[in-house]
Amino acid sequence: MSENQQSQVRRVTIEADYAGQRIDNFLLAQLKGVPKSLVYRIVRKGEVRVNKKRCKPDYKLQAGDLVRIPPVRVAESNPLPSANLDQVQALNQQILYEDDLLLVLNKPAGLAVHGGSGLQFGLIESLRALRPDAKHLELVHRLDRETSGCILISKRRSALRALHEQLREKTMDKQYLALVRGHWQAHVKFIAAPLLKNTLKSGERVVRVDAAGKPSETRFRVQQQFANCTLVEASPITGRTHQIRVHALHAGHPIACDPKYGDQVFDAAMQEIGLNRLFLHAHRLSFKHPQSGKTITVDAPLDKALSQALKRLPA
């Protein structure tokens, strides 16, 4: 979308493929390069109209809606974030599976999945910058910034809806590898503990087990036992913020090098063997393809930091 096109009011008729999408998310995709705060401001001020009426940011679009998009100053192009240029361009080498409707990528640790909280660019913004012709790239689910591994991106609204349905129906299978403190008892295979999320004034999210929280369930299975720690496979049944990390802590086995929920003594021992990141990795993702219905299973290899740490652990 050029600067010149943005100097005039645009009126867009919503196609069926966008039905059900929130107006704020639609605008963020249409107005690439515009700060999120400005998008919400023009909605609040009534400059964005749906069928000639004011709307709220959470309005869900319907097929045939006529959306008025006001003139907004947009960056001349969708530039790559210069601070992390190498990391962004390296994302192409992290793609594990791709077809016309979706892609699965092995997200590096330390990369947020989307901008916000002072970050202009996250994974999804970086992919959009790398692929300016791909107009409909959307996150299907999220991973914590510190977590690496499989993340699913849709290329069409129809695929996004179908994949979100699988998440709601709990038919999408996500499996993580986590290195935890101590000896995990093999008979502890299931943790059901409600999780309550608090957002601090700084914007930081902190989660704890609390009876007032949302129902949350995770399956655990021992993969390998070491002298002072255990490699476990964790499969979240629900999808709460920081779920695996808090459930592991609740079981008495915090994850190695967790900056929010970790154990300082254990983490110091892990740092001595060279581990300087959260040991939580989404290593396998299984889902039904939204078009063919076939089961797709994608595996993401451990990065060098995690694989090297496992080799250095005493048995």
Helices and strands as residue ranges (DSSP letters): H 3-6, E 10-13, G 16-18, H 23-30, H 36-44, E 49-50, E 66-69, G 82-84, H 85-89, G 90-94, E 95-98, E 102-107, H 123-130, E 138-139, E 148-154, H 157-168, E 173-181, E 190-192, E 195-199, E 205-209, E 217-225, E 229-236, H 243-250, H 264-272, E 280-288, E 295-299, H 304-312
